[in-house]
């Protein structure tokens, strides 16, 4: 039986991600694995059309997003550990979500990624690059997609 040692769980704090976190917690509890939660703050475009945000404003927005995410991450960890005896670590990064997820998997040597799928279908699936799909394609370990 496959028994992961470290499960990477990317979260965007949505209901979809909550399901992935719950699945990862169940697996971790059964296999005595550790969970590493990751939230990636997507970088904003500095310029749109004819207007550009000043670099200081971009830094302020990103810093605020990182602080807010760190607070939410602490709440997420509390929810997991209060009902189960699981070792949970967490991190907040800024960047392109799928790239940061794949980089974190390699850095931490996670042997399973549990990620939520937003279930996009039809034309939206083709127009909007799915983070989960890109993670599946680039991961160096098994990926479990929670629908």
C-alpha positions in Angstrom: 0.0 0.0 0.0 1.2 3.5 -0.8 1.9 5.4 2.4 3.0 8.9 1.9 5.4 10.6 4.4 4.7 14.2 3.5 1.5 15.4 1.8 1.6 18.9 0.2 -1.8 20.5 0.2 -2.2 23.8 -1.8 -5.1 25.9 -0.5 -6.9 29.0 -1.7 -9.1 28.9 1.4 -12.2 28.0 -0.7 -14.8 25.3 0.0 -13.1 23.3 -2.7 -9.7 23.5 -0.9 -11.4 22.7 2.4 -12.4 19.3 0.9 -8.8 18.7 -0.3 -7.5 19.5 3.2 -10.0 17.2 4.8 -9.0 14.3 2.4 -5.3 14.9 3.1 -6.0 14.9 6.8 -7.7 11.5 6.6 -4.8 10.1 4.6 -2.3 11.5 7.0 -4.1 10.1 10.0 -4.2 6.6 8.5 -0.6 6.6 7.2 1.0 8.8 10.0 2.1 11.3 7.3 2.8 15.0 7.8 0.9 17.7 6.0 2.4 20.8 4.5 -0.2 23.4 3.7 0.7 26.0 1.0 -1.0 29.1 -0.1 0.3 31.1 -3.1 -0.5 34.7 -3.4 -0.8 35.3 -7.1 1.2 38.2 -8.4 -0.8 41.1 -9.7 -0.1 42.7 -13.0 1.5 46.0 -12.4 0.0 47.5 -15.6 -3.4 47.3 -17.2 -4.3 49.2 -20.3 -2.8 52.7 -19.9 -2.4 52.7 -16.1 0.4 51.2 -14.0 0.5 50.9 -10.3 3.6 52.5 -8.7 6.0 49.8 -7.4 5.5 50.9 -3.8 1.7 50.3 -4.1 2.3 46.9 -5.6 4.6 46.0 -2.7 2.0 47.3 -0.2 -0.8 45.2 -1.8 1.3 42.0 -2.0 2.5 42.5 1.6 -1.1 42.9 2.8 -2.2 39.8 0.9 0.7 37.8 2.4 -0.3 38.9 6.0 -3.9 38.1 5.4 -3.1 34.7 4.0 -0.8 33.9 6.9 -3.6 34.6 9.3 -6.0 32.4 7.4 -3.4 29.7 7.3 -3.1 29.7 11.1 -6.8 29.2 11.3 -6.6 26.3 8.8 -3.9 24.6 10.8 -5.9 25.0 14.0 -8.9 23.3 12.4 -6.8 20.3 11.4 -4.9 19.7 14.6 -7.8 20.3 17.0 -9.6 17.2 15.8 -6.7 15.0 14.8 -3.2 14.2 15.9 -1.4 15.2 12.7 1.9 17.1 12.3 1.0 20.2 10.1 3.4 22.9 8.8 2.4 25.7 6.5 3.8 28.4 4.3 2.7 31.3 2.2 4.5 32.2 -1.0 4.0 34.8 -3.7 4.2 33.9 -7.4 2.6 31.9 -10.1 0.5 29.3 -8.2 1.3 26.1 -10.2 5.0 27.0 -10.4 5.2 27.6 -6.6 3.3 24.4 -5.9 5.7 22.4 -8.0 8.8 24.1 -6.6 7.5 23.5 -3.0 6.9 19.8 -3.8 10.5 19.5 -5.0 12.0 21.5 -2.1 10.1 19.6 0.6 10.3 16.3 -1.2 6.6 15.7 -0.7 5.5 12.3 -1.9 1.8 13.2 -2.5 0.0 16.4 -3.5 -3.7 16.7 -2.6 -5.2 19.6 -4.6 -8.7 20.8 -5.2 -10.3 20.9 -8.7 -12.8 23.6 -9.4 -14.4 21.3 -12.0 -14.3 23.7 -14.9 -15.7 22.2 -18.1 -16.3 23.1 -21.7 -14.9 26.3 -23.1 -13.8 27.7 -19.7 -11.5 24.7 -19.2 -9.7 25.6 -22.5 -9.6 29.4 -21.8 -8.5 29.3 -18.2 -5.4 27.4 -17.4 -6.2 25.1 -14.5 -3.7 25.1 -11.6 -4.6 21.5 -10.8 -4.1 20.4 -14.4 -0.7 22.1 -14.6 0.3 20.5 -11.2 -0.7 17.1 -12.4 1.4 17.5 -15.6 4.5 18.8 -13.8 4.5 16.9 -10.5 7.3 14.5 -9.6 4.9 12.6 -7.3 1.3 11.3 -7.3 -1.4 13.9 -7.3 -4.9 13.4 -5.8 -7.5 15.8 -7.1 -10.4 16.5 -4.8 -13.6 17.3 -6.7 
